Amino acid sequence: MAQQLEPPHVERSLDDGETVWEYRYTGVSSPMLLPITEVWCVEYRLVFDQQTVLRHWLRKDCSQLLDINSASADDLKTLPGIRVADVNRIIAGRPYSSKDELVQREIVPQAIWDEINEKVMAKPNR
Protein backbone atom coordinates (compact mmCIF):
# COMPACT_ATOMS: atom_id res chain seq x y z
CA MET A 1 0.00 0.00 0.00
CA ALA A 2 2.70 2.53 0.97
CA GLN A 3 4.43 2.02 -2.37
CA GLN A 4 1.28 3.14 -4.22
CA LEU A 5 0.91 6.51 -2.45
CA GLU A 6 2.55 9.84 -3.12
CA PRO A 7 5.13 10.84 -0.51
CA PRO A 8 3.48 12.15 2.67
CA HIS A 9 3.58 15.79 3.74
CA VAL A 10 4.87 14.62 7.14
CA GLU A 11 6.39 11.26 8.01
CA ARG A 12 7.36 10.22 11.53
CA SER A 13 8.34 7.00 13.24
CA LEU A 14 6.72 5.70 16.40
CA ASP A 15 8.67 3.97 19.15
CA ASP A 16 6.99 0.63 18.38
CA GLY A 17 8.40 0.61 14.84
CA GLU A 18 5.25 1.83 13.12
CA THR A 19 5.27 4.87 10.85
CA VAL A 20 2.69 7.65 10.56
CA TRP A 21 2.17 9.42 7.24
CA GLU A 22 0.23 12.68 7.27
CA TYR A 23 -1.46 14.36 4.33
CA ARG A 24 -3.32 17.69 4.30
CA TYR A 25 -5.41 18.90 1.40
CA THR A 26 -7.12 22.28 1.09
CA GLY A 27 -9.21 23.89 -1.58
CA VAL A 28 -12.07 26.16 -2.51
CA SER A 29 -15.31 24.92 -4.00
CA SER A 30 -18.50 26.44 -5.29
CA PRO A 31 -21.47 24.14 -4.70
CA MET A 32 -23.57 23.67 -7.84
CA LEU A 33 -21.82 26.60 -9.53
CA LEU A 34 -23.41 29.14 -7.20
CA PRO A 35 -21.56 32.39 -6.49
CA ILE A 36 -20.92 31.10 -2.97
CA THR A 37 -17.50 29.64 -2.25
CA GLU A 38 -16.48 27.31 0.54
CA VAL A 39 -12.97 26.74 1.77
CA TRP A 40 -12.31 23.16 2.80
CA CYS A 41 -9.47 21.30 4.44
CA VAL A 42 -9.11 17.59 5.14
CA GLU A 43 -6.34 15.62 6.84
CA TYR A 44 -5.47 11.97 6.43
CA ARG A 45 -3.24 10.10 8.86
CA LEU A 46 -2.10 6.61 7.97
CA VAL A 47 -0.29 4.19 10.30
CA PHE A 48 1.94 1.53 8.71
CA ASP A 49 3.60 -1.38 10.49
CA GLN A 50 7.29 -2.26 10.07
CA GLN A 51 6.54 -4.11 6.81
CA THR A 52 4.74 -0.97 5.45
CA VAL A 53 1.34 -2.65 5.70
CA LEU A 54 -1.45 -0.14 6.40
CA ARG A 55 -2.78 -0.87 9.89
CA HIS A 56 -5.00 2.15 10.60
CA TRP A 57 -6.11 5.37 8.96
CA LEU A 58 -7.98 8.45 10.09
CA ARG A 59 -9.71 11.09 7.95
CA LYS A 60 -10.91 14.29 9.54
CA ASP A 61 -11.62 17.91 8.79
CA CYS A 62 -8.62 20.04 9.68
CA SER A 63 -10.57 21.90 12.36
CA GLN A 64 -11.97 18.71 13.91
CA LEU A 65 -10.44 17.94 17.31
CA LEU A 66 -9.69 14.44 18.60
CA ASP A 67 -11.61 13.56 21.78
CA ILE A 68 -9.14 12.11 24.30
CA ASN A 69 -11.99 10.49 26.24
CA SER A 70 -13.18 8.33 23.35
CA ALA A 71 -10.39 8.14 20.75
CA SER A 72 -9.02 4.69 20.03
CA ALA A 73 -5.39 3.84 20.70
CA ASP A 74 -4.79 3.87 16.94
CA ASP A 75 -6.32 7.35 16.62
CA LEU A 76 -4.23 8.66 19.52
CA LYS A 77 -1.07 7.31 17.86
CA THR A 78 -1.67 9.68 14.95
CA LEU A 79 -1.12 12.75 17.15
CA PRO A 80 2.28 14.41 16.67
CA GLY A 81 4.97 13.31 19.10
CA ILE A 82 2.79 10.74 20.85
CA ARG A 83 4.52 7.50 21.82
CA VAL A 84 2.94 4.15 22.64
CA ALA A 85 3.58 4.71 26.37
CA ASP A 86 1.76 8.08 26.12
CA VAL A 87 -1.21 6.41 24.42
CA ASN A 88 -1.40 3.82 27.21
CA ARG A 89 -1.28 6.53 29.91
CA ILE A 90 -3.95 8.63 28.16
CA ILE A 91 -6.32 5.68 27.98
CA ALA A 92 -5.58 4.57 31.57
CA GLY A 93 -6.24 8.11 32.87
CA ARG A 94 -9.73 8.43 31.41
CA PRO A 95 -12.10 10.16 31.84
CA TYR A 96 -10.79 13.72 31.61
CA SER A 97 -12.92 16.75 32.42
CA SER A 98 -10.49 19.01 30.56
CA LYS A 99 -7.79 18.43 27.96
CA ASP A 100 -5.41 20.38 30.22
CA GLU A 101 -5.39 17.41 32.59
CA LEU A 102 -3.02 15.65 30.20
CA VAL A 103 -0.22 17.98 31.26
CA GLN A 104 -1.51 18.83 34.77
CA ARG A 105 -1.58 15.14 35.75
CA GLU A 106 1.71 14.53 33.90
CA ILE A 107 0.09 12.07 31.49
CA VAL A 108 2.20 13.54 28.66
CA PRO A 109 5.35 15.69 28.87
CA GLN A 110 5.09 19.43 28.27
CA ALA A 111 6.89 19.16 24.90
CA ILE A 112 4.26 16.73 23.58
CA TRP A 113 1.45 18.79 25.08
CA ASP A 114 2.71 21.82 23.17
CA GLU A 115 2.38 19.83 19.93
CA ILE A 116 -1.09 18.34 20.55
CA ASN A 117 -2.83 21.07 22.57
CA GLU A 118 -4.62 22.56 19.56
CA LYS A 119 -5.54 19.12 18.13
CA VAL A 120 -7.41 17.56 21.07
CA MET A 121 -10.43 18.10 23.29
CA ALA A 122 -12.04 16.35 26.25
CA LYS A 123 -15.72 15.85 25.56
CA PRO A 124 -17.57 15.40 28.87
CA ASN A 125 -18.92 11.94 29.60
CA ARG A 126 -22.69 11.67 29.81
C-alpha positions in Angstrom: 0.0 0.0 0.0 2.7 2.5 1.0 4.4 2.0 -2.4 1.3 3.1 -4.2 0.9 6.5 -2.4 2.5 9.8 -3.1 5.1 10.8 -0.5 3.5 12.2 2.7 3.6 15.8 3.7 4.9 14.6 7.1 6.4 11.3 8.0 7.4 10.2 11.5 8.3 7.0 13.2 6.7 5.7 16.4 8.7 4.0 19.2 7.0 0.6 18.4 8.4 0.6 14.8 5.3 1.8 13.1 5.3 4.9 10.8 2.7 7.7 10.6 2.2 9.4 7.2 0.2 12.7 7.3 -1.5 14.4 4.3 -3.3 17.7 4.3 -5.4 18.9 1.4 -7.1 22.3 1.1 -9.2 23.9 -1.6 -12.1 26.2 -2.5 -15.3 24.9 -4.0 -18.5 26.4 -5.3 -21.5 24.1 -4.7 -23.6 23.7 -7.8 -21.8 26.6 -9.5 -23.4 29.1 -7.2 -21.6 32.4 -6.5 -20.9 31.1 -3.0 -17.5 29.6 -2.2 -16.5 27.3 0.5 -13.0 26.7 1.8 -12.3 23.2 2.8 -9.5 21.3 4.4 -9.1 17.6 5.1 -6.3 15.6 6.8 -5.5 12.0 6.4 -3.2 10.1 8.9 -2.1 6.6 8.0 -0.3 4.2 10.3 1.9 1.5 8.7 3.6 -1.4 10.5 7.3 -2.3 10.1 6.5 -4.1 6.8 4.7 -1.0 5.4 1.3 -2.6 5.7 -1.4 -0.1 6.4 -2.8 -0.9 9.9 -5.0 2.2 10.6 -6.1 5.4 9.0 -8.0 8.4 10.1 -9.7 11.1 8.0 -10.9 14.3 9.5 -11.6 17.9 8.8 -8.6 20.0 9.7 -10.6 21.9 12.4 -12.0 18.7 13.9 -10.4 17.9 17.3 -9.7 14.4 18.6 -11.6 13.6 21.8 -9.1 12.1 24.3 -12.0 10.5 26.2 -13.2 8.3 23.3 -10.4 8.1 20.7 -9.0 4.7 20.0 -5.4 3.8 20.7 -4.8 3.9 16.9 -6.3 7.3 16.6 -4.2 8.7 19.5 -1.1 7.3 17.9 -1.7 9.7 14.9 -1.1 12.8 17.1 2.3 14.4 16.7 5.0 13.3 19.1 2.8 10.7 20.8 4.5 7.5 21.8 2.9 4.1 22.6 3.6 4.7 26.4 1.8 8.1 26.1 -1.2 6.4 24.4 -1.4 3.8 27.2 -1.3 6.5 29.9 -3.9 8.6 28.2 -6.3 5.7 28.0 -5.6 4.6 31.6 -6.2 8.1 32.9 -9.7 8.4 31.4 -12.1 10.2 31.8 -10.8 13.7 31.6 -12.9 16.7 32.4 -10.5 19.0 30.6 -7.8 18.4 28.0 -5.4 20.4 30.2 -5.4 17.4 32.6 -3.0 15.6 30.2 -0.2 18.0 31.3 -1.5 18.8 34.8 -1.6 15.1 35.7 1.7 14.5 33.9 0.1 12.1 31.5 2.2 13.5 28.7 5.3 15.7 28.9 5.1 19.4 28.3 6.9 19.2 24.9 4.3 16.7 23.6 1.4 18.8 25.1 2.7 21.8 23.2 2.4 19.8 19.9 -1.1 18.3 20.6 -2.8 21.1 22.6 -4.6 22.6 19.6 -5.5 19.1 18.1 -7.4 17.6 21.1 -10.4 18.1 23.3 -12.0 16.4 26.3 -15.7 15.9 25.6 -17.6 15.4 28.9 -18.9 11.9 29.6 -22.7 11.7 29.8 
